[in-house]
Amino acid sequence: MAVSAQPIAVLGAGSWGTALALVLARNGHAVRLWGHVPSQMETLAAERENRRYLPGVHFPQTLEPTADLRRAMDGVRDALIVVPSHAFREMLQQLVPLIPADGRLIWATKGLDSDGGGLLHEVVGQLVPGHATAVLSGPSFAAEVAACKPTAVTIASADRQFADDMVERFYSEDFRPYSSSDVIGVELGGAVKNVLAIATGIADGMELGANTRAGLITRGLAELVRLGESLDADPLTFMGLSGMGDLILTCTDNQSRNRRLGMALGRGQSLERAVADIGQTVEGIYTAREVRTLAQRLGVEMPICDQVYRIMVQGLPPAEAVRTLMTRAPREETSLGDG
């Protein structure tokens, strides 16, 4: 495949950022993969692979690792942000002087703003207004994407041309993006599922069984839909890849860091020990706080997410959280007005 004349910057060289950079580079695009630690990026450039996160996956020649953000953005119109949610605002602040007038931003960060629990597109609108924006999300473990295992995701944007352009850049026989206009729904699905994965992980760590896991996933989806409807998201989005698809993946497979964290907590490990053992960012830790803040602000009841917050932040014993959830007053299942 011929190399695209215009490079694309991928900002964030963790497992997910590297995997998406690989998809783009394999599709013939010139990719600048940026990371903030110079020594790590020098190692990536010398070894031509990310041995820490994706060992054995060789970089195409069109993929250029760099720790120089100005170099990463040189001549670039489209930039893909793949940093943890708690670093998203700072990343945008660094980009302000580097984005060209016609620059476009897409992010694959799955979380909420660490400063008040807002949606990430709101942060972009505050810091870098006037640019076309999009979000990429869906059921996608980085290692499987890097290994060319078939993967389907959603790319959402209010700008149809930008969405179509990004779909074209990413599309391959191994990586299938679908377009959407529901930015809010896609963002919420990618964020809230991490909290729910911690919940199901806790239940599995406590060996509560398959019935419990299924109940948590299903009622967790109801919480996600309630929150989405309060923000005018399309309910159908939550039945798709970035909603139910990502929720099932993250809640049921041990490649999920959030699920593994929950399992450790369910087995009695401390939060600090569990995070240290995982050794990578666990988005649900941050998102549990932010989802609670957002839900309280909107007056949306999210009992499962609230119990996850209480376990991690307030030290609530998991068994007590289960008891609280199971002894709530009965109600009609299909009513979305409460939990």
C-alpha positions as CSV (number, residue, x, y, z in Angstrom):
1,M,0.0,0.0,0.0
2,A,1.3,3.5,-0.9
3,V,2.3,5.7,2.0
4,S,-0.1,8.6,2.6
5,A,1.4,12.0,1.8
6,Q,0.2,13.5,5.0
7,P,1.4,12.0,8.3
8,I,-0.8,11.4,11.3
9,A,0.3,11.9,14.9
10,V,-0.5,9.3,17.6
11,L,0.0,10.9,21.0
12,G,0.5,8.3,23.7
13,A,2.8,5.3,23.4
14,G,1.2,2.8,25.8
15,S,-0.3,-0.4,24.6
16,W,-3.4,1.1,23.0
17,G,-1.7,4.0,21.4
18,T,1.0,1.7,19.9
19,A,-1.6,-0.8,18.7
20,L,-3.6,2.0,16.8
21,A,-0.3,3.4,15.4
22,L,0.4,-0.1,14.1
23,V,-3.0,-0.2,12.3
24,L,-2.4,3.1,10.7
25,A,1.2,2.3,9.7
26,R,0.2,-1.1,8.2
27,N,-2.4,0.8,6.2
28,G,0.4,2.8,4.5
29,H,0.2,6.0,6.6
30,A,3.2,7.8,7.9
31,V,2.8,7.7,11.7
32,R,4.5,9.8,14.4
33,L,4.1,7.9,17.6
34,W,4.8,10.3,20.5
35,G,5.5,9.4,24.1
36,H,6.6,11.8,26.9
37,V,9.6,9.8,28.2
38,P,12.6,10.3,26.0
39,S,14.5,7.2,27.1
40,Q,11.5,5.0,26.4
41,M,10.9,6.5,22.9
42,E,14.6,6.1,22.1
43,T,14.3,2.4,23.0
44,L,11.2,2.0,20.8
45,A,13.1,3.6,17.9
46,A,16.1,1.4,18.4
47,E,14.3,-1.9,18.9
48,R,11.5,-1.1,16.4
49,E,8.9,-2.6,18.8
50,N,7.2,-1.8,22.1
51,R,8.6,-4.7,24.1
52,R,7.1,-3.5,27.4
53,Y,3.5,-3.6,26.1
54,L,3.4,-5.5,22.8
55,P,6.5,-7.7,22.7
56,G,7.3,-9.3,19.4
57,V,5.3,-7.0,17.2
58,H,7.6,-5.2,14.7
59,F,7.1,-1.6,13.7
60,P,6.6,-0.9,10.0
61,Q,9.1,1.5,8.5
62,T,6.4,4.2,8.3
63,L,6.1,4.3,12.1
64,E,8.4,6.9,13.7
65,P,8.7,7.0,17.5
66,T,9.6,10.3,19.0
67,A,9.5,12.2,22.4
68,D,9.5,15.6,20.6
69,L,5.9,16.8,20.5
70,R,6.8,19.5,18.0
71,R,8.3,16.9,15.7
72,A,5.3,14.7,16.1
73,M,2.9,17.5,15.0
74,D,5.1,18.9,12.2
75,G,3.1,18.9,9.0
76,V,0.3,17.0,10.7
77,R,-3.4,17.8,10.2
78,D,-4.9,14.9,12.1
79,A,-3.8,13.9,15.6
80,L,-5.0,10.9,17.6
81,I,-4.8,11.3,21.4
82,V,-4.4,8.0,23.3
83,V,-3.3,9.1,26.8
84,P,-4.9,8.2,30.0
85,S,-8.0,10.3,30.9
86,H,-6.3,11.9,33.9
87,A,-3.6,13.3,31.4
88,F,-6.0,14.3,28.7
89,R,-6.4,17.9,29.7
90,E,-2.7,18.4,30.1
91,M,-2.1,16.8,26.6
92,L,-4.5,19.3,25.0
93,Q,-2.8,22.2,26.8
94,Q,0.5,21.2,25.2
95,L,-1.2,20.9,21.8
96,V,-2.7,24.4,21.8
97,P,0.3,26.1,20.1
98,L,0.9,23.2,17.7
99,I,-2.4,22.5,16.1
100,P,-2.8,24.1,12.7
101,A,-5.8,26.2,11.8
102,D,-7.4,23.2,9.9
103,G,-6.2,20.6,12.4
104,R,-8.5,17.8,13.5
105,L,-8.4,15.9,16.7
106,I,-9.6,12.3,17.4
107,W,-9.1,10.5,20.7
108,A,-9.2,6.9,21.8
109,T,-9.0,7.8,25.5
110,K,-11.7,6.0,27.5
111,G,-12.7,8.0,30.5
112,L,-14.0,11.4,31.8
113,D,-12.3,14.6,32.6
114,S,-10.4,14.4,35.9
115,D,-11.4,18.0,36.6
116,G,-15.0,17.6,37.4
117,G,-16.2,14.6,35.5
118,G,-17.1,16.2,32.2
119,L,-17.0,14.5,28.9
120,L,-13.8,14.7,26.9
121,H,-15.3,16.5,23.9
122,E,-16.3,19.3,26.4
123,V,-12.7,19.6,27.4
124,V,-11.6,19.9,23.8
125,G,-14.2,22.5,23.2
126,Q,-12.9,24.5,26.1
127,L,-9.2,24.3,25.3
128,V,-9.0,24.0,21.5
129,P,-12.3,25.2,20.1
130,G,-13.1,25.4,16.4
131,H,-11.6,22.1,15.3
132,A,-13.2,19.0,13.9
133,T,-13.2,16.3,16.5
134,A,-14.0,12.6,16.8
135,V,-13.8,9.7,19.3
136,L,-12.8,6.1,18.6
137,S,-14.1,3.4,21.0
138,G,-15.3,-0.2,21.0
139,P,-14.4,-3.7,22.1
140,S,-10.7,-3.8,21.4
141,F,-7.8,-5.2,23.4
142,A,-4.5,-3.7,22.3
143,A,-2.7,-7.0,22.0
144,E,-5.3,-8.5,19.8
145,V,-5.3,-5.4,17.5
146,A,-1.5,-5.6,17.3
147,A,-1.7,-9.3,16.4
148,C,-4.1,-8.5,13.5
149,K,-7.1,-10.3,15.1
150,P,-10.4,-9.1,13.6
151,T,-11.7,-6.1,15.5
152,A,-14.6,-3.7,15.1
153,V,-14.9,-0.3,16.6
154,T,-16.9,2.9,16.3
155,I,-15.7,6.3,15.2
156,A,-18.1,9.1,16.2
157,S,-18.0,12.7,15.1
158,A,-20.4,15.6,14.5
159,D,-18.4,16.3,11.3
160,R,-19.4,13.6,8.9
161,Q,-16.4,14.2,6.6
162,F,-14.0,13.8,9.4
163,A,-15.7,10.6,10.5
164,D,-15.5,9.2,7.0
165,D,-11.8,10.2,6.7
166,M,-10.9,8.4,9.9
167,V,-12.9,5.3,8.9
168,E,-10.9,5.3,5.6
169,R,-7.6,5.7,7.4
170,F,-8.2,2.9,9.8
171,Y,-10.2,0.4,7.7
172,S,-8.4,-2.8,6.8
173,E,-9.3,-6.5,6.5
174,D,-8.4,-6.9,10.2
175,F,-9.8,-3.6,11.6
176,R,-13.3,-2.5,10.8
177,P,-14.5,0.9,12.0
178,Y,-18.2,2.0,11.9
179,S,-19.1,5.6,11.8
180,S,-21.5,7.4,14.1
181,S,-22.7,10.9,14.9
182,D,-23.3,10.2,18.7
183,V,-20.2,11.4,20.3
184,I,-21.7,11.6,23.8
185,G,-23.0,8.0,23.7
186,V,-19.7,6.6,22.4
187,E,-17.7,8.5,25.0
188,L,-20.0,7.4,27.9
189,G,-19.9,3.7,26.8
190,G,-16.1,3.7,26.8
191,A,-15.9,5.4,30.2
192,V,-18.6,3.7,32.3
193,K,-17.8,0.2,31.2
194,N,-14.5,0.4,33.1
195,V,-16.3,1.0,36.4
196,L,-18.7,-1.9,35.6
197,A,-15.8,-4.2,34.8
198,I,-14.3,-3.5,38.2
199,A,-17.7,-4.5,39.7
200,T,-17.9,-7.8,37.8
201,G,-14.3,-8.5,38.6
202,I,-15.0,-8.0,42.3
203,A,-17.9,-10.4,42.1
204,D,-15.8,-13.0,40.3
205,G,-13.0,-12.5,42.8
206,M,-15.5,-13.3,45.5
207,E,-16.6,-16.4,43.5
208,L,-20.2,-15.3,43.4
209,G,-20.9,-17.1,40.2
210,A,-22.1,-16.6,36.6
211,N,-25.6,-15.5,37.7
212,T,-24.1,-12.5,39.5
213,R,-21.8,-11.6,36.6
214,A,-24.7,-11.6,34.2
215,G,-26.9,-9.6,36.5
216,L,-24.2,-7.0,37.0
217,I,-23.5,-6.6,33.3
218,T,-27.2,-6.2,32.5
219,R,-28.1,-3.8,35.3
220,G,-24.9,-2.0,34.7
221,L,-26.0,-1.4,31.1
222,A,-29.3,0.0,32.5
223,E,-27.2,2.5,34.5
224,L,-25.3,3.5,31.4
225,V,-28.5,4.0,29.4
226,R,-30.0,6.2,32.2
227,L,-26.9,8.4,32.3
228,G,-26.8,8.6,28.5
229,E,-30.4,9.6,28.2
230,S,-29.9,12.4,30.8
231,L,-27.2,13.8,28.4
232,D,-29.4,13.3,25.2
233,A,-27.3,10.4,23.9
234,D,-28.9,7.9,21.5
235,P,-30.0,4.8,23.5
236,L,-29.3,2.7,20.4
237,T,-25.6,3.6,20.8
238,F,-25.5,1.6,24.0
239,M,-26.7,-1.5,22.2
240,G,-23.7,-1.3,19.8
241,L,-20.0,-1.8,19.7
242,S,-19.0,1.1,22.0
243,G,-21.8,0.2,24.5
244,M,-22.8,-3.4,25.0
245,G,-19.8,-4.7,22.9
246,D,-17.2,-3.0,25.0
247,L,-19.1,-3.8,28.2
248,I,-19.1,-7.5,27.5
249,L,-15.5,-7.6,26.5
250,T,-14.2,-5.7,29.5
251,C,-16.4,-7.4,32.1
252,T,-15.7,-11.0,31.0
253,D,-12.1,-11.3,29.8
254,N,-9.0,-11.2,32.0
255,Q,-7.1,-9.1,29.5
256,S,-9.1,-6.2,31.0
257,R,-7.0,-4.4,33.6
258,N,-10.2,-3.1,35.2
259,R,-11.6,-6.6,35.6
260,R,-8.3,-7.9,37.0
261,L,-8.3,-5.0,39.5
262,G,-11.8,-5.9,40.6
263,M,-10.8,-9.6,41.0
264,A,-7.9,-8.7,43.2
265,L,-10.2,-6.5,45.4
266,G,-12.7,-9.3,45.6
267,R,-10.0,-11.7,46.8
268,G,-9.1,-9.2,49.6
269,Q,-6.1,-7.5,48.1
270,S,-5.6,-3.8,48.8
271,L,-6.1,-1.3,46.0
272,E,-2.5,-0.3,46.2
273,R,-1.2,-3.8,45.8
274,A,-3.6,-4.6,43.0
275,V,-2.6,-1.5,41.0
276,A,1.1,-2.3,41.6
277,D,0.7,-5.9,40.3
278,I,-1.1,-4.7,37.2
279,G,1.6,-2.2,36.4
280,Q,-0.4,-0.1,34.0
281,T,-3.0,2.6,34.2
282,V,-6.4,1.3,35.3
283,E,-8.9,3.8,34.0
284,G,-11.8,2.7,36.2
285,I,-10.1,4.0,39.3
286,Y,-10.3,7.5,38.0
287,T,-13.6,7.0,36.2
288,A,-15.4,5.7,39.3
289,R,-15.0,9.1,41.0
290,E,-15.8,11.0,37.9
291,V,-18.9,9.0,37.0
292,R,-20.2,9.5,40.6
293,T,-19.7,13.2,40.3
294,L,-21.4,13.4,37.0
295,A,-24.3,11.2,38.1
296,Q,-24.9,13.3,41.2
297,R,-24.8,16.5,39.3
298,L,-27.4,15.1,36.8
299,G,-29.5,13.4,39.5
300,V,-29.1,10.0,37.9
301,E,-29.1,6.9,40.2
302,M,-26.2,4.5,39.4
303,P,-26.1,2.1,42.4
304,I,-23.5,-0.4,41.0
305,C,-21.1,2.4,40.0
306,D,-21.7,4.0,43.4
307,Q,-20.8,0.8,45.3
308,V,-17.6,0.5,43.2
309,Y,-16.7,4.0,44.3
310,R,-17.4,3.2,47.9
311,I,-15.3,0.1,47.8
312,M,-12.3,1.8,46.3
313,V,-12.4,5.2,47.9
314,Q,-14.2,4.7,51.2
315,G,-13.0,1.2,51.9
316,L,-16.4,-0.4,51.9
317,P,-16.1,-4.3,52.3
318,P,-17.2,-5.9,49.0
319,A,-19.6,-8.2,50.8
320,E,-21.4,-5.2,52.3
321,A,-21.6,-3.7,48.8
322,V,-23.2,-6.9,47.5
323,R,-25.7,-6.9,50.4
324,T,-26.6,-3.3,49.7
325,L,-27.3,-4.0,46.1
326,M,-29.3,-7.1,46.7
327,T,-31.5,-5.6,49.4
328,R,-32.6,-2.6,47.5
329,A,-36.4,-2.2,47.1
330,P,-37.9,-4.3,44.2
331,R,-38.9,-2.3,41.1
332,E,-40.0,-2.8,37.5
333,E,-37.0,-4.0,35.3
334,T,-37.7,-1.8,32.3
335,S,-38.2,1.4,34.1
336,L,-35.2,3.6,33.4
337,G,-36.1,6.2,35.9
338,D,-34.2,4.5,38.8
339,G,-31.9,1.6,39.6
